Amino acid sequence: MKTALDPTPFHHPHSLLEFPKAPVRVHQHLKIGDGDVNWDEFFGGLKEVAFLDQENTVMVSSVFAEDGKAEEVSRYQLETMKQYVQKVSL
């Protein structure tokens, strides 16, 4: 079994092992809506600090948990981010 300190690669490059009672918080890069992030609050915060008001703002989505569906998930992420930006900009 691999541990977090093992320098050799995991079988899958994005595998995470969670150890019972480990004093760490494991995070994964899931698509919007699949995790425990409050996206209304997140995008509202971006609006509140004027991040969304800047002409040169860049947003990036990194989803690792959707092997084999990268294009589908990328399109979903883009559309969902656009919807949230529009929602908080009204």
C-alpha positions in Angstrom: 0.0 0.0 0.0 1.2 3.5 -0.8 1.4 6.2 1.7 1.4 10.0 1.3 5.2 10.0 1.8 6.0 7.4 -0.9 7.8 9.2 -3.8 6.9 6.7 -6.4 3.8 7.5 -8.5 0.4 6.1 -7.8 -1.2 3.7 -10.3 -3.5 6.5 -11.3 -1.9 10.0 -11.4 -4.8 11.6 -9.5 -5.4 9.0 -6.9 -5.8 10.1 -3.3 -5.6 7.9 -0.3 -7.4 8.9 2.8 -6.0 7.4 6.0 -8.4 7.0 8.9 -7.9 9.6 11.6 -5.2 11.3 9.6 -4.6 14.9 10.8 -5.1 16.3 7.2 -7.9 17.4 5.0 -7.9 15.7 1.7 -9.3 17.7 -1.2 -10.3 16.7 -4.7 -10.9 18.7 -7.8 -14.5 17.9 -8.6 -16.9 19.5 -11.0 -19.1 22.3 -9.8 -21.9 20.9 -7.7 -20.3 17.6 -6.8 -18.4 18.7 -3.7 -19.2 20.6 -0.5 -18.4 24.1 -1.8 -21.2 26.7 -1.5 -20.9 28.1 -5.1 -23.4 30.8 -4.6 -21.3 32.1 -1.7 -18.1 31.6 -3.7 -19.2 33.6 -6.8 -20.9 36.1 -4.6 -17.6 36.7 -2.9 -15.9 37.2 -6.2 -18.5 39.8 -7.1 -18.1 41.4 -3.7 -14.4 42.0 -4.1 -14.9 43.3 -7.7 -13.0 40.3 -9.2 -15.8 39.8 -11.8 -15.8 43.6 -12.7 -12.3 43.6 -14.1 -11.9 43.5 -17.8 -8.9 41.1 -17.6 -10.3 38.6 -15.1 -9.3 35.0 -15.7 -11.1 32.0 -14.2 -9.7 28.5 -14.4 -11.3 25.1 -13.7 -9.3 22.1 -12.8 -11.3 18.9 -12.6 -9.3 15.7 -12.0 -12.1 13.2 -11.0 -13.8 12.8 -14.4 -11.5 10.6 -16.5 -12.7 9.9 -19.9 -15.2 12.8 -19.9 -12.7 15.8 -20.0 -14.4 17.6 -22.9 -17.9 17.1 -21.5 -16.9 18.3 -18.1 -14.9 21.2 -19.5 -18.0 22.4 -21.4 -20.1 21.9 -18.2 -17.7 23.9 -16.1 -17.5 26.8 -18.6 -21.3 27.0 -18.9 -21.8 26.7 -15.1 -19.3 29.4 -14.4 -20.9 31.7 -16.9 -24.3 31.1 -15.3 -23.0 31.8 -11.8 -21.2 35.0 -13.0 -24.5 36.1 -14.7 -26.5 35.3 -11.6 -24.4 37.3 -9.2 -24.1 40.2 -11.7 -27.8 40.9 -11.9 
